[in-house]
Amino acid sequence: MPTPLTPLLLPLGLAIFSGCDAPKTGTPPQFDAARAWKHLETQVAFGPRPAGSQALEKTRVFLMDTLRASGLKPVREHFKSPTPKGELAFANVYADLPAQDPAAEWIILGSHFDTKHAEARFPEPFLGANDAGSSTAVLLELAHALARQGARELNYRFLFLDGEEAVLWDWAGEDNTYGSRHHAAELKKSGMAARVRAFILLDMVGDKDLQLMRDSYSDRRLLDMFFASGRELGYKRHVDGRAQEILDDHLSFMAVGIPSVDLIDLDYGPFNSFWHTPKDTLENCSQASLEVVGRIVLTTLPKVEKEFRRSR
Ligand SMILES: [Zn+2]
């Protein structure tokens, strides 16, 4: 970190960039990819983190500690749900950044933090560096970057979802998206769903060869806004990937009427051979990809705040 220059020694009219950690009102929040990468390493070090596991509880504690250190007040959202393997206890974690005007509408940023139940499939552990360590790491750092800037025009919720992955190997019926379905139902019950302008989901954003896909379910306007920011930032090759219908947590929020987008690259490794396999490791992820996604999101949020309205 460079030593900040003494303002008195600077010629008049010269902008001062101290590089210090103090938040600066009016300056855009900065995404610290090195911090995000550390968050990814920490999660992977806990081992496989399927729903209901001790390792997932350690992850949950880590998420809450990190959010608290960013000045936020994390909440656990406990619930139980029947699964094909019997009833399981789940807990989402979220933290809110209140707007200047508490009556303002909301933007929710989300990522699942559980990993695939893969122990019956592979002798090696499934560490889920990309799925879902990467998006969880980016979301933690986004929460930090936004929280240190203080209140924004809209209320923000940073939402870490449990139980996205199926308990059985195949994604079928209701054996998936447990956390997002629960949270979306609660939003609807409380009436808050009607005040959420957008749900922005991050998933599998750590691939070394990152290209975010055109998920066909995602709100087209939202997706276009994020990809336009990507191009503006010089990340043309990281956006506008192939179109596909992607089943993910965003569908739970769409089901309660919230415009939603999924920022995801489901093509992971040659012929997608790293997805849901023991090859989903740190070596196959990159800090640069976390930075690309973090910067795209931070650049797009003011546009979403200004231009995106719920179409009711
Ligand atoms: Zn997965």
Residues whose N, C-alpha, C, O or C-beta is under 5 A from the ligand:
A	BS01	ZN	D131
